[in-house]
Amino acid sequence: MPRILILCTGNSARSQMAEGLLRSYDPALEVWSAGTRPAAQVHPTAIRVMEEMGIDIRAARPKSVEQFLGQPFHYVITVCAQADANCPVFQGAVRRRLHFPFDDPAATGGDEGNILEAFRRVRDQMSVRFRDFYLAHVRAATPRLRPARPADLEAIRRLLAACELGAEGLETQFPDGYAVVESAGDLVGAAGLEIYGEDGLLRSVAVEPERRGKGLGALLVRGRLEWAVQRGLRAIYLFTTTAADFFAGMGFWAVEREAAPEGIRSSEQYRVACPASATLMCLTLR
Ligand SMILES: CC(C)(COP(=O)(O)OP(=O)(O)OC[C@H]1O[C@@H](n2cnc3c(N)ncnc32)[C@H](O)[C@@H]1OP(=O)(O)O)[C@@H](O)C(=O)NCCC(=O)NCCS
């Protein structure tokens, strides 16, 4: 999940509204806002126009950018007006700097009605800009589990080859029972559950080598187990030569190869693909 910092001068209106908007798309998002000269409080009209959208920023407080200098960020986004000479330059570690210019609604002259309209206008402009940013940079980069589609077959073959797993008989029950993890349009993980009578055979559980250790393997396996439970399967079997400990951590235990039920024995994995040295593991569901 990317870490995002939004900056303006006072951290009382635009950057607070942007933070509230981003958080409303995903409450788990790691997003903060700050200013180079933090104001005493968040502008009450900013709170009001966000409330009109159902976003509560009453608890927000202006913060100094200083407190974030030692922290790494994937994105630092400045939201000052185009010609603002006070627009802060973040000195800490940043992967990407973006500038989304918005007029300062608090600087609007005229009566309260004018100011309120200016805040609403900036809020709506920000809503469009930050929604686009979220979809293009955040959601697309967040690994997402989804059912496999026929068009995924070749990408799964490549993934299995990169993970040194065989692809024998892959197309037999594909794409039913298969799921993939996608990140920024790339297929980075896969797992399949083939059905043999009352039992399932978990196979082709693979995560791209550089994406391992981040919970994607567990996400894939849990997804296949839920799928099996929904279908009322009796037990899940799998063969592994290298990841017995990983599957033990997911509740599987090793069984004798001969203990496999008839249906599992008829699978290509059992008959030809998995070497005698592979461990057969089982998880009973009912
Ligand atoms: C096995 C594999 C799918 C795990 O994927 P992953 O995304 O790294 O796994 P996760 O990050 O979800 O790990 C979940 C837990 O299992 C542990 N784990 C992961 N791989 C392990 C392995 N090979 N042996 C022992 N433990 C392992 C992790 O440390 C983690 O433990 P934690 O929850 O205590 O932190 C991945 O290593 C892989 O693709 N291996 C090559 C293909 C393979 O062998 N597939 C299995 C046969 S079908």
The ligand as an ORCA input file, in Angstrom:
! r2SCAN-3c Opt
* xyz 0 1
  C       4.702    -21.148     -1.648
  C       4.381    -19.742     -2.131
  C       3.136    -19.780     -3.003
  C       4.153    -18.828     -0.916
  O       3.789    -17.549     -1.370
  P       4.057    -16.222     -0.481
  O       3.273    -15.126     -1.100
  O       5.494    -16.011     -0.311
  O       3.435    -16.677      0.907
  P       2.892    -15.737      2.065
  O       3.617    -14.441      2.032
  O       1.421    -15.716      1.990
  O       3.349    -16.577      3.331
  C       2.461    -17.005      4.318
  C       3.287    -17.633      5.427
  O       3.965    -18.808      4.956
  C       5.373    -18.689      5.110
  N       5.992    -19.265      3.932
  C       5.936    -18.785      2.670
  N       6.596    -19.625      1.824
  C       7.074    -20.635      2.580
  C       7.810    -21.815      2.283
  N       8.198    -22.132      1.033
  N       8.116    -22.640      3.326
  C       7.735    -22.331      4.577
  N       7.017    -21.241      4.913
  C       6.693    -20.399      3.924
  C       5.612    -17.193      5.213
  O       6.787    -16.932      5.947
  C       4.368    -16.703      5.945
  O       4.492    -16.949      7.319
  P       3.946    -15.881      8.381
  O       2.466    -15.767      8.121
  O       4.293    -16.499      9.681
  O       4.660    -14.622      8.075
  C       5.568    -19.129     -2.940
  O       6.734    -19.244     -2.150
  C       5.832    -19.801     -4.277
  O       5.263    -19.386     -5.300
  N       6.695    -20.853     -4.296
  C       7.041    -21.546     -5.525
  C       5.909    -22.416     -6.010
  C       5.512    -23.509     -5.027
  O       6.349    -24.165     -4.446
  N       4.188    -23.710     -4.892
  C       3.618    -24.698     -4.020
  C       3.361    -25.978     -4.703
  S       1.819    -25.991     -5.590
*
